[in-house]
């Protein structure tokens, strides 16, 4: 295995764990719509937290993608459920 050492002069900016959670839940909500409300909540929560940190936290892209995937997941769930009821 290779040892990795931090590079001098390069500052590491921590990524918001909530943003990662939003992305994972958003991706899970695409095939499993039940995760969609949690993805939307996690995405909005992480975006608020990132904006309040004033540059200390990163991960805005992951939070936005999680939020968008959550919205797509809940839309698919609602349309699919409506179609299922109307098709009977």
N, C-alpha and C positions, 0 to 999 in steps of 0.2 A: 504494500500500500504506500501511497505517496502522502507525505506530510504537507499540509497546506498552512502557510503562515500569512498573516495579514500584510498587505503591501503598505510600506511607509508612505504617508502623505495622502492615502485614500481613506476617506471617512465613510463608514458604513451607516446607512440610514435604515432604521428598523422598519420592517413591513408590518402593517396592521394584521394581526391574526384574524380579526373579524372580517377583513376583506377576503382573506383566503377561505374562511368559512362560507362567506356569501358565494364565492365562485364555486366551491364544491357543492353546496346545496342547490345552486342554480343549475349546475350541470346534472345533478341528480333529479331535478324537477322536470327535466325534459322528457325522460321516459316514465317517471313516477311523479305525477302532478301533485301528490300529497306534500311534497317538500317545497312547493312553490311559495306558500305564504311565509315560510321560514327563511327562504332565500331572499324574498323581498324585504323582510324585516332586517335581516343581517346586512343586506346591501345598503339600505338607508341608514342603519345604525353606524356602519363603518364609514360611510361617506361623511356623516356628521362628525364623527370622531377624528377623521383625517383632517377635515377643514378646521376644526377647533385646535388641532395640534400645531398649526402654522408652520408646516414643513418638517416637523419632527418625525411624523409617520408617513410612510408611502403606502401604495397599494390601491390608489384610486382606480386604476384600470381594472384590476381584479374585482373591485367592488361594483363598478359599473356593469361589467360583463355578467356578474352574478345577479345583479338586479334585473338586467334585461332578460337573462335566461329564466329567472323566476317569473317575470311578467309573461313571457312566452309559454312557460309551463302552466301557469294558472289559466291563461287564455285557452290553451289546448284542452285542459281539463274541463273547463266550462262548456266549450263548444262540443267536445266529445260526449259529455254527459247529456247535453241538450239534444244532440243527434240521437243518442241511444234511446232517450225517452220518446222522442218524436217518431222514431222509426218503428216503434212497436205498434 
